[in-house]
Amino acid sequence: MIRPFLKWAGGKRQLLPALRLHYPSSFDRYIEPFLGSGAVFFDLCDTGRLAGRRAELYDLNPDLIGCYSAVRDRTEEVIAALDDLAAQHQKRGAECYYDVRDRRFNPVRKSNGPDRYTPELAAMFIYLNRTGFNGLYRLNRDGEFNVPAGRYENPRICDADHLREIARVLRGRGVILERRPFDYAIERAGAGDFVYCDPPYAPLSTTSQFAHYTAGGFTPLDQVRLHQAVVDAAARGATIVMSNSSAPQITAAYTGYAARRSGLRVERVPARRAINSRAAGRGPVDELIISNAKLRMAKLEPRLQLSRRASGS
Ligand SMILES: C[S@@+](CC[C@H](N)C(=O)[O-])C[C@H]1O[C@@H](n2cnc3c(N)ncnc32)[C@H](O)[C@@H]1O
């Protein structure tokens, strides 16, 4: 089974049952502008839906794209370096983590610049991701990775066969992987393309603490630009599926006239991810799936059928 090899805040593995109902049964090209750990991309691969199709994968985070590229192009070197880190971690635990983070990863990353990701850097990034606190990605003001060590008894650090399988998929004909902002990716989508958008969620409250995946963060203006880009792509005939928070401005934007006219509909699904419910300071809340895809009604889960009937949709 092929699945994400990184932990990523906002990873969508738990939302897959709801998202799958929106996968179009046929499409030309798959475009994912906010790749993260790629839960949907790997799900599409795993279920054979991408066979023979082009897939364009984008994200603005340089470490993420650097790491994926090194796993794709220099797989065995990444595995060897990661194996070595796993052995060191076994002996020295958190001490090893801080040593790697502060004496090796941050200095090398700084001197190499964002676009030269060596196999050693990629292995360190995977190691820090698998053993750091909740797999978070966070940089301090100086641009250094500063996530503390996590508390794991026996973390699985190097799954060599899985990394080889990931590399095989990424090397596939027609798979493009680039560091790009979302506008570039969505502008490419035309009639027949399938676009899955999973932006950093708009915060539900002013005190919400969300992961900052990129130096600039994702601002309210970015959400407005994303809305426009998605509405335009839907109007050009692309199939759009987007997940986002149920913050009032997001709900208002995607139930508004322009979105409805381009065929987008909003479905509320219960958010199961702890990050949302805790940040909002109350019980579980909804998140949104915004889509113009034909729903696969026959396969609706009972829970979703109920919520759709209750909302009269
Ligand atoms: C919610 S995460 C995506 C999670 C992904 N669906 C998964 O399953 O792991 C959002 C992603 O958007 C990326 N991102 C943030 N700002 C961006 C921008 N302006 N353009 C493109 N990607 C951006 C982040 O680096 C992060 O990986």
The ligand as a MOL file (V3000), in Angstrom:
LIG
                    3D

  0  0  0     0  0            999 V3000
M  V30 BEGIN CTAB
M  V30 COUNTS 27 29 0 0 0
M  V30 BEGIN ATOM
M  V30 1 C -2.8900 21.7000 4.6790 0
M  V30 2 S -1.3040 21.4770 3.9870 0 CHG=1
M  V30 3 C -1.6000 20.2750 2.7530 0
M  V30 4 C -1.7200 18.9290 3.3720 0
M  V30 5 C -1.8460 17.7910 2.3640 0
M  V30 6 N -3.1220 17.7530 1.7330 0
M  V30 7 C -1.5680 16.4630 3.0410 0
M  V30 8 O -2.3300 15.5120 2.8890 0
M  V30 9 O -0.5700 16.3860 3.7650 0 CHG=-1
M  V30 10 C -1.0620 22.9400 3.0730 0
M  V30 11 C 0.2010 22.9970 2.2270 0
M  V30 12 O 0.2030 24.2190 1.4950 0
M  V30 13 C 1.5440 24.6590 1.3140 0
M  V30 14 N 1.4870 26.1100 1.0240 0
M  V30 15 C 1.3680 27.1520 1.8980 0
M  V30 16 N 1.2770 28.3120 1.2280 0
M  V30 17 C 1.3330 28.0080 -0.0990 0
M  V30 18 C 1.2720 28.7720 -1.3060 0
M  V30 19 N 1.1290 30.1070 -1.2770 0
M  V30 20 N 1.3480 28.1240 -2.4920 0
M  V30 21 C 1.4920 26.7620 -2.5350 0
M  V30 22 N 1.5720 25.9830 -1.4160 0
M  V30 23 C 1.4850 26.5940 -0.2250 0
M  V30 24 C 2.2110 24.2970 2.6210 0
M  V30 25 O 3.6110 24.1740 2.4730 0
M  V30 26 C 1.5040 22.9790 3.0070 0
M  V30 27 O 2.2750 21.8770 2.6140 0
M  V30 END ATOM
M  V30 BEGIN BOND
M  V30 1 1 1 2
M  V30 2 1 2 3
M  V30 3 1 2 10
M  V30 4 1 3 4
M  V30 5 1 4 5
M  V30 6 1 5 6
M  V30 7 1 5 7
M  V30 8 2 7 8
M  V30 9 1 7 9
M  V30 10 1 10 11
M  V30 11 1 11 12
M  V30 12 1 11 26
M  V30 13 1 12 13
M  V30 14 1 13 14
M  V30 15 1 13 24
M  V30 16 1 14 15
M  V30 17 1 14 23
M  V30 18 2 15 16
M  V30 19 1 16 17
M  V30 20 1 17 18
M  V30 21 2 17 23
M  V30 22 1 18 19
M  V30 23 2 18 20
M  V30 24 1 20 21
M  V30 25 2 21 22
M  V30 26 1 22 23
M  V30 27 1 24 25
M  V30 28 1 24 26
M  V30 29 1 26 27
M  V30 END BOND
M  V30 END CTAB
M  END
